[in-house]
């Protein structure tokens, strides 16, 4: 582990030793660290493995430690300008930071700030997309921190989830509602059963009424075409005489006649559903940088599941929560409205965080945020797209 840390620090020092003009300010990085992540080990993991790399790289680093749940959202409302945002924690910390970021009045400007993710939490779904798999925790954290310095980014989709009264919540992975999610939350209660705790949690949840049905109505719109990517560099300004000529020509030309635009009604599809679990997920897990349509995946799982299948599938769902088993109805949509019957109890899992179940509108914000990723992963994505 010490050799890995030393190698990563030497690589970071190469960035720190680069000369910059005296007129150019240092790049500012704001780190949102959740010390409670990874059962309270996150602070130690960050200070041993990630902090030295960031300081050696010549960044002006400000570390903001969160003391309680929801604090990151409030801190982001007050945050001044920064060049990079770094999230050090798990799925819950990511969800809090992007929600705080996108709730700002000037979110159009702030959402252009690139985001780095240092995986320190119990569940770090994004790290599968952004970094190569690694069984060594130190290597995984140092790789993620070095990826921020290398500067390669990929655009990620975001889901905007809005209830009737609440402010919207934003998610990069997705929303889950159903029996597998409810059983998965209780797995830690059976810690004394060791490797059998997952099966036990799902087995005991079958003692409730069976089959477990979640009923709702769903309205949705199909995928949208992806507009061409805007060039990042602004075109150079034309000379003064060209600008004067254009203005005079506009001034003397007769005013154009306004053609009334036909407003096409949106084609909402409606569906009544009875399911054991419903999930609405972004395509960030299978990131395709060249696809021509933007959509989220809605998976409606059949409610005719035997108790044995439920227990087996529950173990798979713990490994990959958004798998869509055979016999499920899969829908591609850009926007959807989920209506729940009155008196519906239970909870949603939004990026592995618990929220009260209520009628919601889910809207896809395609390529909304840019996250730093390992250059090797970006190469792999582009290579797979070409094939």
C-alpha positions as a Markdown table, in Angstrom:
| # | Residue | x | y | z |
|---|---|---|---|---|
| 1 | Unk | 0.0 | 0.0 | 0.0 |
| 2 | Unk | 2.8 | 2.4 | 0.8 |
| 3 | Unk | 4.5 | 1.7 | -2.5 |
| 4 | Unk | 1.2 | 2.5 | -4.3 |
| 5 | Unk | 0.9 | 5.7 | -2.4 |
| 6 | Unk | 4.5 | 6.7 | -3.1 |
| 7 | Unk | 4.1 | 6.0 | -6.9 |
| 8 | Unk | 0.9 | 8.0 | -7.0 |
| 9 | Unk | 2.5 | 11.0 | -5.2 |
| 10 | Unk | 5.5 | 11.0 | -7.6 |
| 11 | Unk | 3.0 | 11.1 | -10.5 |
| 12 | Unk | 1.1 | 14.0 | -8.8 |
| 13 | Unk | 4.4 | 15.9 | -8.2 |
| 14 | Unk | 5.0 | 16.0 | -12.0 |
| 15 | Unk | 1.7 | 18.1 | -12.3 |
| 16 | Unk | 2.8 | 20.2 | -9.3 |
| 17 | Unk | 6.2 | 21.0 | -10.8 |
| 18 | Unk | 4.8 | 22.5 | -14.1 |
| 19 | Unk | 5.5 | 26.2 | -14.4 |
| 20 | Unk | 2.6 | 28.6 | -14.7 |
| 21 | Unk | 2.6 | 32.3 | -15.6 |
| 22 | Unk | 2.7 | 34.7 | -12.6 |
| 23 | Unk | -0.5 | 36.3 | -13.8 |
| 24 | Unk | -2.4 | 33.0 | -13.7 |
| 25 | Unk | -4.1 | 32.1 | -10.4 |
| 26 | Unk | -3.9 | 28.6 | -8.9 |
| 27 | Unk | -6.7 | 26.3 | -9.7 |
| 28 | Unk | -9.2 | 26.1 | -6.8 |
| 29 | Unk | -10.6 | 22.7 | -5.8 |
| 30 | Unk | -13.4 | 22.3 | -3.3 |
| 31 | Unk | -13.6 | 18.9 | -1.7 |
| 32 | Unk | -16.8 | 17.7 | 0.0 |
| 33 | Unk | -15.8 | 15.0 | 2.4 |
| 34 | Unk | -18.3 | 12.9 | 4.2 |
| 35 | Unk | -16.3 | 11.6 | 7.3 |
| 36 | Unk | -19.2 | 9.2 | 8.2 |
| 37 | Unk | -18.9 | 7.2 | 4.9 |
| 38 | Unk | -17.5 | 3.7 | 5.0 |
| 39 | Unk | -18.5 | 3.2 | 8.6 |
| 40 | Unk | -16.6 | 6.3 | 9.8 |
| 41 | Unk | -13.3 | 5.3 | 8.0 |
| 42 | Unk | -13.7 | 7.8 | 5.1 |
| 43 | Unk | -11.7 | 10.7 | 6.7 |
| 44 | Unk | -8.7 | 8.5 | 7.4 |
| 45 | Unk | -8.9 | 7.0 | 3.9 |
| 46 | Unk | -9.0 | 10.4 | 2.3 |
| 47 | Unk | -6.2 | 11.9 | 4.4 |
| 48 | Unk | -3.8 | 8.9 | 3.8 |
| 49 | Unk | -4.5 | 8.2 | 0.2 |
| 50 | Unk | -6.1 | 11.2 | -1.6 |
| 51 | Unk | -5.1 | 14.4 | 0.2 |
| 52 | Unk | -1.3 | 14.2 | -0.4 |
| 53 | Unk | -1.9 | 13.7 | -4.2 |
| 54 | Unk | -4.2 | 16.8 | -4.4 |
| 55 | Unk | -1.7 | 19.0 | -2.4 |
| 56 | Unk | 1.3 | 17.8 | -4.4 |
| 57 | Unk | -0.4 | 18.6 | -7.7 |
| 58 | Unk | -0.4 | 22.3 | -7.1 |
| 59 | Unk | -4.2 | 22.7 | -6.6 |
| 60 | Unk | -5.5 | 25.2 | -4.0 |
| 61 | Unk | -7.5 | 22.7 | -2.0 |
| 62 | Unk | -10.4 | 23.5 | 0.4 |
| 63 | Unk | -11.8 | 20.6 | 2.3 |
| 64 | Unk | -15.4 | 20.9 | 3.5 |
| 65 | Unk | -16.3 | 18.2 | 6.0 |
| 66 | Unk | -20.1 | 17.4 | 6.4 |
| 67 | Unk | -21.3 | 16.9 | 9.9 |
| 68 | Unk | -24.9 | 15.8 | 9.3 |
| 69 | Unk | -27.1 | 14.5 | 6.5 |
| 70 | Unk | -28.3 | 17.2 | 4.1 |
| 71 | Unk | -25.5 | 19.6 | 5.0 |
| 72 | Unk | -23.8 | 19.4 | 1.6 |
| 73 | Unk | -26.9 | 20.7 | -0.1 |
| 74 | Unk | -26.9 | 23.8 | 2.2 |
| 75 | Unk | -23.2 | 24.4 | 1.8 |
| 76 | Unk | -23.5 | 24.3 | -2.0 |
| 77 | Unk | -26.0 | 27.1 | -2.0 |
| 78 | Unk | -23.4 | 29.3 | -0.3 |
| 79 | Unk | -20.4 | 28.2 | -2.3 |
| 80 | Unk | -18.3 | 30.7 | -4.1 |
| 81 | Unk | -16.7 | 30.2 | -7.5 |
| 82 | Unk | -14.4 | 27.2 | -7.8 |
| 83 | Unk | -12.6 | 25.5 | -10.7 |
| 84 | Unk | -13.2 | 21.9 | -9.6 |
| 85 | Unk | -15.7 | 20.2 | -7.3 |
| 86 | Unk | -14.5 | 16.9 | -5.7 |
| 87 | Unk | -16.9 | 14.5 | -3.9 |
| 88 | Unk | -15.2 | 12.2 | -1.4 |
| 89 | Unk | -17.7 | 9.7 | -0.1 |
| 90 | Unk | -20.3 | 7.2 | -1.5 |
| 91 | Unk | -23.5 | 7.4 | -3.5 |
| 92 | Unk | -25.3 | 9.4 | -0.8 |
| 93 | Unk | -22.7 | 12.1 | -0.8 |
| 94 | Unk | -22.8 | 12.3 | -4.7 |
| 95 | Unk | -26.5 | 12.6 | -4.6 |
| 96 | Unk | -26.4 | 15.4 | -2.0 |
| 97 | Unk | -23.8 | 17.4 | -3.8 |
| 98 | Unk | -25.4 | 17.3 | -7.2 |
| 99 | Unk | -28.8 | 18.1 | -5.7 |
| 100 | Unk | -27.3 | 21.2 | -4.0 |
| 101 | Unk | -25.5 | 22.1 | -7.2 |
| 102 | Unk | -28.5 | 21.9 | -9.5 |
| 103 | Unk | -30.9 | 23.6 | -7.0 |
| 104 | Unk | -28.8 | 26.8 | -7.2 |
| 105 | Unk | -30.3 | 29.8 | -9.1 |
| 106 | Unk | -27.2 | 30.0 | -11.2 |
| 107 | Unk | -27.0 | 26.2 | -11.9 |
| 108 | Unk | -26.5 | 26.8 | -15.6 |
| 109 | Unk | -23.1 | 28.2 | -14.9 |
| 110 | Unk | -22.3 | 25.9 | -11.9 |
| 111 | Unk | -23.2 | 22.7 | -13.8 |
| 112 | Unk | -20.3 | 23.4 | -16.2 |
| 113 | Unk | -17.8 | 23.0 | -13.4 |
| 114 | Unk | -16.1 | 19.5 | -13.8 |
| 115 | Unk | -16.7 | 17.1 | -10.9 |
| 116 | Unk | -14.3 | 14.6 | -9.5 |
| 117 | Unk | -15.4 | 11.5 | -7.5 |
| 118 | Unk | -13.2 | 9.8 | -4.9 |
| 119 | Unk | -14.9 | 6.5 | -3.9 |
| 120 | Unk | -14.8 | 6.2 | -0.1 |
| 121 | Unk | -18.3 | 5.0 | 0.7 |
| 122 | Unk | -19.9 | 1.6 | 1.1 |
| 123 | Unk | -21.7 | 1.9 | -2.2 |
| 124 | Unk | -19.9 | 3.7 | -5.0 |
| 125 | Unk | -22.0 | 3.0 | -8.2 |
| 126 | Unk | -20.3 | 5.6 | -10.3 |
| 127 | Unk | -16.8 | 4.2 | -9.8 |
| 128 | Unk | -17.7 | 1.2 | -12.1 |
| 129 | Unk | -18.2 | 3.7 | -15.0 |
| 130 | Unk | -15.3 | 6.1 | -14.3 |
| 131 | Unk | -12.4 | 3.9 | -13.1 |
| 132 | Unk | -11.0 | 0.5 | -13.8 |
| 133 | Unk | -12.0 | -2.3 | -11.4 |
| 134 | Unk | -9.4 | -2.8 | -8.6 |
| 135 | Unk | -9.5 | -5.2 | -5.7 |
| 136 | Unk | -7.0 | -3.0 | -3.7 |
| 137 | Unk | -8.7 | -0.1 | -2.0 |
| 138 | Unk | -5.6 | 2.1 | -1.9 |
| 139 | Unk | -5.0 | 1.6 | -5.6 |
| 140 | Unk | -8.7 | 2.4 | -6.3 |
| 141 | Unk | -8.6 | 5.7 | -4.4 |
| 142 | Unk | -5.2 | 6.8 | -5.8 |
| 143 | Unk | -6.3 | 6.0 | -9.4 |
| 144 | Unk | -9.5 | 8.1 | -8.9 |
| 145 | Unk | -7.6 | 11.0 | -7.5 |
| 146 | Unk | -5.0 | 10.9 | -10.3 |
| 147 | Unk | -7.8 | 10.8 | -12.9 |
| 148 | Unk | -8.9 | 14.2 | -11.6 |
| 149 | Unk | -5.4 | 15.6 | -12.3 |
| 150 | Unk | -5.3 | 14.1 | -15.8 |
| 151 | Unk | -8.3 | 16.1 | -16.7 |
| 152 | Unk | -10.3 | 13.7 | -19.0 |
| 153 | Unk | -14.0 | 14.1 | -18.5 |
| 154 | Unk | -17.2 | 12.3 | -19.7 |
| 155 | Unk | -20.7 | 13.7 | -19.7 |
| 156 | Unk | -23.2 | 12.0 | -17.4 |
| 157 | Unk | -27.0 | 12.1 | -17.5 |
| 158 | Unk | -29.0 | 13.2 | -14.4 |
| 159 | Unk | -32.6 | 12.4 | -13.4 |
| 160 | Unk | -34.7 | 15.3 | -11.9 |
| 161 | Unk | -37.2 | 13.8 | -9.5 |
| 162 | Unk | -39.9 | 16.2 | -8.4 |
| 163 | Unk | -42.7 | 15.5 | -5.9 |
| 164 | Unk | -45.9 | 17.7 | -5.7 |
| 165 | Unk | -44.6 | 20.0 | -3.0 |
| 166 | Unk | -40.9 | 19.2 | -2.4 |
| 167 | Unk | -38.0 | 20.8 | -4.2 |
| 168 | Unk | -36.6 | 18.5 | -6.8 |
| 169 | Unk | -34.0 | 15.8 | -6.0 |
| 170 | Unk | -31.3 | 14.8 | -8.6 |
| 171 | Unk | -29.9 | 11.4 | -9.2 |
| 172 | Unk | -27.1 | 10.0 | -11.4 |
| 173 | Unk | -28.0 | 6.3 | -11.0 |
| 174 | Unk | -31.7 | 6.1 | -10.6 |
| 175 | Unk | -34.9 | 5.4 | -8.5 |
| 176 | Unk | -36.1 | 2.1 | -7.2 |
| 177 | Unk | -39.4 | 1.2 | -5.6 |
| 178 | Unk | -40.4 | -2.3 | -4.6 |
| 179 | Unk | -39.8 | -5.5 | -2.6 |
| 180 | Unk | -36.1 | -6.1 | -3.5 |
| 181 | Unk | -35.2 | -2.6 | -2.4 |
| 182 | Unk | -37.1 | -3.0 | 0.9 |
| 183 | Unk | -35.5 | -6.3 | 1.6 |
| 184 | Unk | -32.0 | -5.0 | 0.7 |
| 185 | Unk | -32.2 | -2.2 | 3.3 |
| 186 | Unk | -32.7 | -4.8 | 6.0 |
| 187 | Unk | -29.7 | -7.0 | 5.1 |
| 188 | Unk | -27.5 | -5.3 | 7.7 |
| 189 | Unk | -29.9 | -6.4 | 10.5 |
| 190 | Unk | -28.9 | -10.0 | 9.9 |
| 191 | Unk | -25.1 | -9.3 | 10.3 |
| 192 | Unk | -24.8 | -12.2 | 12.7 |
| 193 | Unk | -25.6 | -14.7 | 9.9 |
| 194 | Unk | -22.4 | -13.8 | 8.0 |
| 195 | Unk | -22.5 | -14.7 | 4.3 |
| 196 | Unk | -26.1 | -15.8 | 4.6 |
| 197 | Unk | -27.5 | -12.4 | 5.7 |
| 198 | Unk | -28.6 | -11.4 | 2.2 |
| 199 | Unk | -30.6 | -14.6 | 1.6 |
| 200 | Unk | -32.1 | -14.4 | 5.1 |
| 201 | Unk | -33.3 | -10.8 | 4.6 |
| 202 | Unk | -35.1 | -11.8 | 1.4 |
| 203 | Unk | -36.4 | -15.0 | 2.8 |
| 204 | Unk | -38.0 | -13.4 | 5.9 |
| 205 | Unk | -39.5 | -10.6 | 3.7 |
| 206 | Unk | -41.5 | -13.4 | 1.9 |
| 207 | Unk | -43.5 | -14.0 | 5.2 |
| 208 | Unk | -45.4 | -10.8 | 4.5 |
| 209 | Unk | -48.5 | -11.0 | 2.2 |
| 210 | Unk | -47.5 | -12.9 | -1.0 |
| 211 | Unk | -47.3 | -12.1 | -3.9 |
| 212 | Unk | -46.1 | -8.6 | -3.0 |
| 213 | Unk | -47.7 | -6.2 | -5.5 |
| 214 | Unk | -46.9 | -2.5 | -6.0 |
| 215 | Unk | -49.6 | -0.8 | -8.0 |
| 216 | Unk | -49.4 | 2.5 | -9.8 |
| 217 | Unk | -50.1 | 4.3 | -13.1 |
| 218 | Unk | -47.3 | 5.5 | -15.3 |
| 219 | Unk | -47.4 | 8.1 | -18.1 |
| 220 | Unk | -44.2 | 8.5 | -20.2 |
| 221 | Unk | -42.7 | 10.2 | -23.3 |
| 222 | Unk | -40.4 | 8.3 | -25.7 |
| 223 | Unk | -36.7 | 9.0 | -26.3 |
| 224 | Unk | -35.5 | 12.3 | -27.6 |
| 225 | Unk | -33.0 | 12.9 | -30.4 |
| 226 | Unk | -29.6 | 14.0 | -29.2 |
| 227 | Unk | -28.7 | 17.4 | -30.5 |
| 228 | Unk | -25.1 | 17.8 | -31.9 |
| 229 | Unk | -22.5 | 18.6 | -29.3 |
| 230 | Unk | -21.7 | 22.3 | -29.0 |
| 231 | Unk | -18.1 | 23.3 | -29.7 |
| 232 | Unk | -16.4 | 24.3 | -26.5 |
| 233 | Unk | -14.3 | 27.0 | -28.1 |
| 234 | Unk | -16.1 | 30.1 | -29.2 |
| 235 | Unk | -15.6 | 31.2 | -32.8 |
| 236 | Unk | -13.3 | 34.3 | -33.2 |
| 237 | Unk | -15.0 | 37.6 | -33.5 |
| 238 | Unk | -15.2 | 38.9 | -37.1 |
| 239 | Unk | -13.5 | 42.3 | -38.0 |
| 240 | Unk | -15.2 | 45.6 | -37.3 |
| 241 | Unk | -16.1 | 46.4 | -40.9 |
| 242 | Unk | -17.8 | 43.0 | -41.3 |
| 243 | Unk | -19.9 | 43.6 | -38.2 |
| 244 | Unk | -20.9 | 47.1 | -39.4 |
| 245 | Unk | -21.9 | 45.7 | -42.8 |
| 246 | Unk | -24.0 | 43.0 | -41.2 |
| 247 | Unk | -25.8 | 45.5 | -38.9 |
| 248 | Unk | -26.6 | 47.9 | -41.8 |
| 249 | Unk | -27.9 | 45.0 | -43.9 |
| 250 | Unk | -30.2 | 43.9 | -41.1 |
| 251 | Unk | -31.3 | 47.5 | -40.5 |
| 252 | Unk | -32.3 | 48.1 | -44.2 |
| 253 | Unk | -33.8 | 44.7 | -44.9 |
| 254 | Unk | -37.6 | 44.5 | -44.6 |
| 255 | Unk | -38.8 | 42.9 | -41.3 |
| 256 | Unk | -39.3 | 39.2 | -41.8 |
| 257 | Unk | -42.8 | 37.8 | -41.8 |
| 258 | Unk | -43.5 | 35.6 | -38.8 |
| 259 | Unk | -44.6 | 32.1 | -39.7 |
| 260 | Unk | -46.9 | 30.7 | -37.1 |
| 261 | Unk | -45.2 | 27.6 | -35.6 |
| 262 | Unk | -47.3 | 24.5 | -35.2 |
| 263 | Unk | -47.1 | 23.2 | -31.7 |
| 264 | Unk | -47.0 | 19.4 | -31.8 |
| 265 | Unk | -48.8 | 17.9 | -28.9 |
| 266 | Unk | -46.6 | 15.6 | -26.7 |
| 267 | Unk | -47.4 | 11.9 | -27.2 |
| 268 | Unk | -47.9 | 10.6 | -23.6 |
| 269 | Unk | -48.3 | 6.9 | -23.3 |
| 270 | Unk | -50.3 | 5.6 | -20.3 |
| 271 | Unk | -49.9 | 2.3 | -18.4 |
| 272 | Unk | -51.4 | 0.8 | -15.3 |
| 273 | Unk | -48.9 | -1.5 | -13.6 |
| 274 | Unk | -48.7 | -4.1 | -10.9 |
| 275 | Unk | -45.1 | -5.0 | -10.2 |
| 276 | Unk | -42.9 | -6.5 | -7.5 |
| 277 | Unk | -40.3 | -3.8 | -8.3 |
| 278 | Unk | -40.1 | -0.7 | -10.5 |
| 279 | Unk | -36.8 | 1.0 | -11.4 |
| 280 | Unk | -36.0 | 4.1 | -13.4 |
| 281 | Unk | -32.3 | 4.3 | -14.3 |
| 282 | Unk | -29.9 | 6.5 | -16.3 |
| 283 | Unk | -27.7 | 5.0 | -18.9 |
| 284 | Unk | -24.5 | 6.0 | -17.0 |
| 285 | Unk | -23.7 | 2.3 | -16.2 |
| 286 | Unk | -23.4 | 1.5 | -19.9 |
| 287 | Unk | -22.1 | 4.8 | -21.1 |
| 288 | Unk | -22.2 | 5.2 | -24.9 |
| 289 | Unk | -20.5 | 8.5 | -26.0 |
| 290 | Unk | -21.8 | 8.2 | -29.6 |
| 291 | Unk | -25.4 | 7.3 | -29.2 |
| 292 | Unk | -27.9 | 9.4 | -31.1 |
| 293 | Unk | -30.9 | 9.2 | -28.7 |
| 294 | Unk | -31.3 | 10.3 | -25.0 |
| 295 | Unk | -33.4 | 8.2 | -22.7 |
| 296 | Unk | -33.7 | 6.5 | -19.3 |
| 297 | Unk | -34.6 | 2.9 | -18.7 |
| 298 | Unk | -37.8 | 2.0 | -16.9 |
| 299 | Unk | -37.9 | -1.6 | -15.8 |
| 300 | Unk | -41.3 | -3.0 | -14.6 |
| 301 | Unk | -40.8 | -6.5 | -13.1 |
| 302 | Unk | -43.5 | -9.1 | -13.2 |
| 303 | Unk | -45.3 | -9.7 | -9.9 |
| 304 | Unk | -45.7 | -13.5 | -10.6 |
| 305 | Unk | -42.4 | -14.5 | -8.9 |
| 306 | Unk | -42.1 | -17.6 | -6.7 |
| 307 | Unk | -40.5 | -17.2 | -3.2 |
| 308 | Unk | -37.5 | -19.2 | -4.3 |
| 309 | Unk | -36.9 | -16.9 | -7.3 |
| 310 | Unk | -37.4 | -13.9 | -5.1 |
| 311 | Unk | -34.6 | -15.0 | -2.7 |
| 312 | Unk | -32.2 | -15.9 | -5.6 |
| 313 | Unk | -32.9 | -12.7 | -7.5 |
| 314 | Unk | -32.5 | -10.7 | -4.3 |
| 315 | Unk | -28.8 | -11.7 | -4.1 |
| 316 | Unk | -28.2 | -10.7 | -7.8 |
| 317 | Unk | -30.0 | -7.3 | -7.1 |
| 318 | Unk | -27.6 | -6.6 | -4.2 |
| 319 | Unk | -24.7 | -6.9 | -6.6 |
| 320 | Unk | -26.4 | -4.9 | -9.5 |
| 321 | Unk | -29.6 | -3.1 | -8.3 |
| 322 | Unk | -30.7 | -2.1 | -11.8 |
| 323 | Unk | -30.6 | -5.5 | -13.5 |
| 324 | Unk | -33.8 | -6.1 | -15.5 |
| 325 | Unk | -34.6 | -9.9 | -15.2 |
| 326 | Unk | -36.3 | -11.9 | -18.0 |
| 327 | Unk | -40.0 | -11.4 | -18.3 |
| 328 | Unk | -39.8 | -7.7 | -17.2 |
| 329 | Unk | -41.3 | -4.9 | -19.3 |
| 330 | Unk | -38.6 | -2.5 | -20.3 |
| 331 | Unk | -39.4 | 1.0 | -21.5 |
| 332 | Unk | -37.2 | 3.8 | -22.9 |
| 333 | Unk | -38.4 | 7.2 | -21.9 |
| 334 | Unk | -37.2 | 10.8 | -21.7 |
| 335 | Unk | -39.8 | 11.8 | -19.1 |
| 336 | Unk | -42.4 | 10.0 | -16.9 |
| 337 | Unk | -45.0 | 10.7 | -14.3 |
| 338 | Unk | -45.6 | 8.0 | -11.6 |
| 339 | Unk | -48.9 | 8.2 | -9.9 |
| 340 | Unk | -49.4 | 6.1 | -6.7 |
| 341 | Unk | -52.8 | 5.1 | -5.2 |
| 342 | Unk | -53.8 | 7.1 | -2.1 |
| 343 | Unk | -52.5 | 5.7 | 1.2 |
| 344 | Unk | -49.4 | 4.0 | -0.5 |
| 345 | Unk | -46.8 | 3.4 | 2.2 |
| 346 | Unk | -43.1 | 2.5 | 1.7 |
| 347 | Unk | -40.0 | 4.3 | 0.4 |
| 348 | Unk | -38.2 | 5.0 | -2.8 |
| 349 | Unk | -34.4 | 4.4 | -3.0 |
| 350 | Unk | -32.9 | 7.3 | -5.0 |
| 351 | Unk | -29.2 | 6.7 | -5.5 |
| 352 | Unk | -29.3 | 4.3 | -2.5 |
| 353 | Unk | -30.8 | 7.1 | -0.3 |
| 354 | Unk | -34.3 | 6.6 | 1.3 |
| 355 | Unk | -37.1 | 8.9 | 0.4 |
| 356 | Unk | -40.8 | 8.7 | 1.2 |
| 357 | Unk | -42.9 | 7.1 | -1.6 |
| 358 | Unk | -45.1 | 9.7 | -3.3 |
| 359 | Unk | -46.4 | 10.7 | -6.8 |
| 360 | Unk | -43.4 | 12.0 | -8.7 |
| 361 | Unk | -42.4 | 13.4 | -12.1 |
| 362 | Unk | -39.0 | 12.1 | -13.4 |
| 363 | Unk | -37.3 | 14.0 | -16.1 |
| 364 | Unk | -34.0 | 13.2 | -17.9 |
| 365 | Unk | -31.4 | 15.9 | -18.1 |
| 366 | Unk | -29.1 | 14.5 | -20.8 |
| 367 | Unk | -25.3 | 15.1 | -20.5 |
| 368 | Unk | -26.0 | 17.6 | -17.6 |
| 369 | Unk | -22.7 | 17.2 | -15.6 |
| 370 | Unk | -19.1 | 16.4 | -16.6 |
| 371 | Unk | -17.2 | 13.9 | -14.3 |
| 372 | Unk | -13.5 | 13.2 | -14.4 |
| 373 | Unk | -12.7 | 9.7 | -15.5 |
| 374 | Unk | -9.7 | 7.5 | -16.0 |
| 375 | Unk | -8.3 | 8.1 | -19.6 |
| 376 | Unk | -8.2 | 4.3 | -20.1 |
| 377 | Unk | -11.9 | 4.0 | -19.4 |
| 378 | Unk | -12.7 | 6.8 | -21.9 |
| 379 | Unk | -10.5 | 5.0 | -24.5 |
| 380 | Unk | -12.5 | 1.8 | -23.8 |
| 381 | Unk | -15.8 | 3.5 | -24.3 |
| 382 | Unk | -14.7 | 5.1 | -27.6 |
| 383 | Unk | -13.2 | 1.8 | -28.8 |
| 384 | Unk | -16.4 | -0.1 | -28.0 |
| 385 | Unk | -18.5 | 2.6 | -29.8 |
| 386 | Unk | -16.3 | 2.2 | -33.0 |
| 387 | Unk | -16.6 | -1.6 | -32.9 |
